[in-house]
Amino acid sequence: MDEVSRQILKGVIDITDEDLDRLSPGMKRILSNLPEKAKWKIIAEVTESKYCFAGLKPGEKFVFNFPVLNVAESTAAPCMEAIAPLANQIRALIDSAADGGDPNRSVFTSQQVSCWDVGVEHGGLGRVMFKVYAEKAG
């Protein structure tokens, strides 16, 4: 892990050097190159919605500044069953940005993500689909 990211983590979450050294290789990779990751925000935009209890509608968005939901920029109601399934795509896009690439070239931007509710057809209630993509931050 790079020294700049170590210092950011120590300042933001008050983690010790000892615990930073104990992190798994995968976690160190996710937490490396934080300044590069901060240059991007990840958008999860509703593309389809049917019987959504949270009231999510097509065009509404969740905006993430790795790894935090930016409530002020988001237009979608924060629903746990909608946000949780987005985590893997968000990490994949952020990792692509940290490697100096365009996160929108990731295979994950071509895949839609579903909320956890499987819809009436499969024993649930509603169903919301998202497209996930990156934009340069401010």
N, C-alpha and C positions, 0 to 999 in steps of 0.2 A: 504494500500500500504506500502511496506517495505521501510525503511529509505534509504537503498542504492539506490533503484530505484528513490526515491524522489530526492536525491542528483544528480543522473545522469541527470534526466529531468531538474532540475534547471540549471545545467551546460550546457546542450546541447541546450535546447530551451528557456532558461531564463524565465521559468514559476515561478510565485510567489507561496508561501505557500498557500495563500488564494485561488488561482485558483486550485491548486492541491486538496485542501479540497473540492472544489465544483464539482469535476469530478463525473460523474455517477458511480455507482458500477461496471457496465460493463467495462467502460473505465479504472477504477482503476485496474480491473483484467487484462486487456490487457497490461497495463503499469507496472504491478508488476513483480518481479523476472527478471528484465532486464539482470542481469549477466548470468542467466541460459539460457535465450533466445539468448544471444549473442554467445553461444557455438554452435549454429546451423545456417546453411544457407539453404534456401529453393530454390529448383531448379524446374523450369517449363520447361520441355523439349518438343519440338515439335515432335508429333508422326505422324501427318498427315497434309498435306497442299495442297490446290488446289486453283489456281487462286489468290494467296495472293498478294495484291498490295504492301505490305511491303517486299515481297520476302522471307518470312520465309520458311525454309526447314526442313524436318525431321532431328532430331539430334541436331539442334540448341537449345540454352538454354537461359533462363532468370535466373539470379542468384540474390537472395534477401538476404540481411543481415537486418533482421527485423528492420524497415519496408521498407528499402530503396533498390531500384534497384542498384545492383553493376554493373555499366556499364563496368568496366574494366574486370570483369570475364564473363560477358554475351557475347554470340556469336550471339544472335538474334537481329535484328534491333528493337529498341524500338518503338513499335506501340501501341497507346492508346487503340485501339479496341481489342488488344490481351492481354495487361497487366491488364486492369481494371477488367475483369471477374475473374482474379486469386486471387483477394483480400480476399475473404472469405476463400478459401482453405489455403492461406498463414497464415491468422490469426488462423485458427483452428489448423494447424500443430505447430505453435509457442506456442499456449496455451498448447498443449499437452506436449511440451518440458518444459514449465515453471512449469508444475505439476510434473516434474521429469520422465516423460515417454518418450518412443521412439516415436517421431512424425510419424514415418513410420508405426506405428500400427493404426493410425487414419483411420477411414472409408473413409476419403477424398482421401487417397492415392490410393484407388482402383477405384476412379471415374475420368474419363477424363473431362477436362474443354475445352469448345469451346470459340473461340473469338466471338465478338459480331456480326460479319458478318455471316449471315445464309446460304450463298451459293446460287448459281444460282437456285437450286431446290426450294428454298423458298423465292425468290424475291431479294436476295442479289447478291454478286459477288463471293467472295472466302470464304474459311472456313479453319481454322486452329484448330487442336486439340492438347491438352497438357496433359502430365502426370505430376503430381506435387508430389515431394518427398523431404525429408530432407537429408542433409549430415552434418557431424561434420565440423565446421568451423576450418580453419587453425590450 
